[in-house]
Amino acid sequence: MNKNSTVTDMSPVVEGLLRIHKIISRGLSISIRKCDKYLVKQNIPSGEITGFSMYLSSLKWVTHAHHLSEDDIVFPCFKDLIEAPYNLLKDDHNAMGPHIGLTGPVSSGDTSDQSGQASGGSERI
């Protein structure tokens, strides 16, 4: 991407970023709806426990990998091309870590007390 490019050019990079954000947002929305349904019923049907747990685990790792790639690759590449609150976005990514079962730094530049290591957190989602 050159300095004359704009987000409206819809480069493959921009299209990919928009697509993965839609995928993750949809996954989170489905997870929240299912959790709300399970809370109303006050149980998860035994035939759905394994599948839903795997779904949440996959969503956790896709979200984590996406945030790592943004923090460590995308944001540094874009910072001189597109004005955006990159530090705030990285802080948001790091703040999300404990909520999806991660502890310690979640990106190479993070010095917080989160580690990006799994802590069996899919049951927290």
Sine and cosine of phi, psi and omega as CSV:
sin_phi,cos_phi,sin_psi,cos_psi,sin_omega,cos_omega
0.00,0.00,0.78,-0.63,0.02,-1.00
-0.99,-0.12,0.16,-0.99,-0.08,-1.00
-0.91,0.41,-0.32,0.95,0.01,-1.00
-1.00,0.06,-0.12,0.99,0.00,-1.00
-0.96,0.28,0.44,-0.90,0.09,-1.00
-0.79,-0.61,0.28,-0.96,0.03,-1.00
-0.87,0.50,-0.50,0.86,-0.03,-1.00
-0.95,0.31,-0.19,0.98,0.06,-1.00
-0.90,0.43,-0.33,0.94,-0.02,-1.00
0.79,0.62,0.81,0.58,0.09,-1.00
-0.90,0.43,0.29,-0.96,0.06,-1.00
-0.84,0.55,-0.54,0.84,0.02,-1.00
-0.91,0.42,-0.74,0.68,0.00,-1.00
-0.90,0.43,-0.70,0.71,0.03,-1.00
-0.86,0.52,-0.66,0.75,0.02,-1.00
-0.90,0.43,-0.67,0.74,0.02,-1.00
-0.90,0.43,-0.68,0.73,0.04,-1.00
-0.90,0.45,-0.65,0.76,-0.03,-1.00
-0.90,0.43,-0.73,0.68,-0.05,-1.00
-0.92,0.39,-0.56,0.83,0.06,-1.00
-0.90,0.43,-0.64,0.77,0.05,-1.00
-0.91,0.42,-0.65,0.76,0.00,-1.00
-0.90,0.44,-0.75,0.67,-0.02,-1.00
-0.91,0.41,-0.68,0.73,0.02,-1.00
-0.87,0.49,-0.66,0.75,0.03,-1.00
-0.90,0.44,-0.68,0.73,0.03,-1.00
-0.87,0.49,-0.67,0.74,0.04,-1.00
-0.91,0.42,-0.67,0.74,0.01,-1.00
-0.88,0.47,-0.71,0.70,0.03,-1.00
-0.88,0.47,-0.69,0.72,0.00,-1.00
-0.87,0.49,-0.70,0.72,0.00,-1.00
-0.90,0.44,-0.70,0.71,0.03,-1.00
-0.87,0.50,-0.69,0.72,0.01,-1.00
-0.91,0.42,-0.67,0.74,0.02,-1.00
-0.89,0.46,-0.68,0.74,0.05,-1.00
-0.87,0.50,-0.68,0.74,0.02,-1.00
-0.88,0.47,-0.70,0.71,0.01,-1.00
-0.92,0.40,-0.57,0.82,0.03,-1.00
-0.91,0.41,-0.65,0.76,0.03,-1.00
-0.89,0.46,-0.70,0.72,0.01,-1.00
-0.97,0.25,-0.31,0.95,-0.07,-1.00
0.87,0.49,0.47,0.88,0.17,-0.98
-0.22,-0.98,0.29,-0.96,0.12,-0.99
-0.95,-0.31,0.82,-0.57,0.02,-1.00
-0.82,0.58,0.67,-0.74,-0.10,-0.99
-0.83,0.57,-0.54,0.84,0.01,-1.00
-0.96,0.29,-0.16,0.99,-0.03,-1.00
-0.95,-0.32,-0.19,0.98,-0.10,-0.99
-0.86,0.50,-0.81,0.59,-0.06,-1.00
-0.89,0.45,-0.74,0.67,-0.03,-1.00
-0.89,0.45,-0.68,0.73,-0.01,-1.00
-0.93,0.37,-0.63,0.77,0.05,-1.00
-0.88,0.47,-0.68,0.73,0.03,-1.00
-0.91,0.41,-0.63,0.78,0.04,-1.00
-0.87,0.50,-0.74,0.67,0.00,-1.00
-0.90,0.43,-0.65,0.76,0.02,-1.00
-0.89,0.46,-0.70,0.71,0.03,-1.00
-0.88,0.47,-0.69,0.72,0.01,-1.00
-0.88,0.47,-0.66,0.75,0.03,-1.00
-0.86,0.51,-0.75,0.67,-0.07,-1.00
-0.96,0.29,-0.56,0.83,0.08,-1.00
-0.90,0.43,-0.71,0.71,0.01,-1.00
-0.89,0.46,-0.71,0.70,0.00,-1.00
-0.89,0.46,-0.73,0.68,0.00,-1.00
-0.88,0.47,-0.65,0.76,0.03,-1.00
-0.88,0.47,-0.72,0.70,0.00,-1.00
-0.91,0.42,-0.64,0.77,0.06,-1.00
-0.87,0.50,-0.71,0.71,-0.02,-1.00
-0.92,0.40,-0.61,0.79,0.06,-1.00
-0.91,0.42,-0.77,0.64,-0.09,-1.00
-0.91,0.41,-0.64,0.77,-0.13,-0.99
-0.99,-0.10,-0.35,0.94,-0.06,-1.00
-0.84,-0.54,-0.85,0.53,-0.14,-0.99
-0.92,0.40,-0.80,0.60,-0.06,-1.00
-0.86,0.50,-0.72,0.69,0.04,-1.00
-0.87,0.50,-0.59,0.81,0.03,-1.00
-0.94,0.34,-0.60,0.80,-0.08,-1.00
-1.00,0.10,-0.34,0.94,-0.19,-0.98
-0.85,0.53,-0.51,0.86,0.02,-1.00
-1.00,-0.02,-0.09,1.00,-0.06,-1.00
-0.95,-0.32,-0.60,0.80,-0.09,-1.00
-0.75,-0.66,0.82,-0.57,0.03,-1.00
-0.97,0.25,0.81,-0.59,0.00,-1.00
-0.33,-0.94,0.36,-0.93,0.00,-1.00
-0.99,0.15,0.92,0.39,-0.11,-0.99
-0.86,0.52,-0.66,0.75,0.01,-1.00
-0.90,0.43,-0.63,0.78,0.05,-1.00
-0.90,0.44,-0.66,0.75,0.03,-1.00
-0.89,0.45,-0.68,0.73,0.05,-1.00
-0.89,0.46,-0.67,0.75,0.04,-1.00
-0.87,0.49,-0.66,0.75,0.05,-1.00
-0.88,0.47,-0.67,0.74,0.02,-1.00
-0.88,0.48,-0.70,0.71,-0.01,-1.00
-0.92,0.39,-0.59,0.81,0.03,-1.00
-0.92,0.39,-0.49,0.87,-0.01,-1.00
-0.96,0.30,-0.45,0.90,-0.08,-1.00
-0.72,0.70,-0.82,0.57,-0.02,-1.00
-0.89,0.46,-0.47,0.88,-0.02,-1.00
-0.96,0.27,-0.34,0.94,0.05,-1.00
-0.93,-0.36,0.25,0.97,0.12,-0.99
1.00,0.01,0.44,0.90,0.04,-1.00
-0.92,-0.39,0.56,-0.83,0.05,-1.00
-0.76,-0.66,0.56,-0.83,0.03,-1.00
1.00,0.01,-0.05,-1.00,-0.06,-1.00
-0.87,0.50,0.75,-0.66,0.00,-1.00
-0.99,-0.17,-0.08,1.00,0.13,-0.99
-0.61,-0.79,0.30,-0.95,-0.10,-1.00
-0.88,0.48,-0.46,0.89,-0.01,-1.00
-1.00,-0.02,0.01,1.00,-0.07,-1.00
-0.99,0.10,0.74,-0.67,0.03,-1.00
-0.90,-0.44,0.25,0.97,0.01,-1.00
-0.95,0.30,-0.01,-1.00,-0.04,-1.00
-1.00,0.01,0.29,0.96,0.09,-1.00
-0.99,-0.10,0.48,-0.88,-0.07,-1.00
-0.88,-0.48,-0.06,1.00,-0.04,-1.00
0.96,0.27,0.05,1.00,0.04,-1.00
-1.00,0.06,0.58,-0.82,0.01,-1.00
-0.94,0.34,0.60,-0.80,0.07,-1.00
-0.77,-0.64,0.58,0.82,0.01,-1.00
0.89,0.45,0.59,0.80,-0.18,-0.98
-1.00,0.07,0.02,1.00,-0.04,-1.00
-0.89,0.46,-0.41,0.91,0.03,-1.00
-0.96,0.27,-0.20,0.98,0.05,-1.00
-0.99,0.11,-0.37,0.93,-0.06,-1.00
-0.93,0.38,0.00,0.00,0.00,0.00
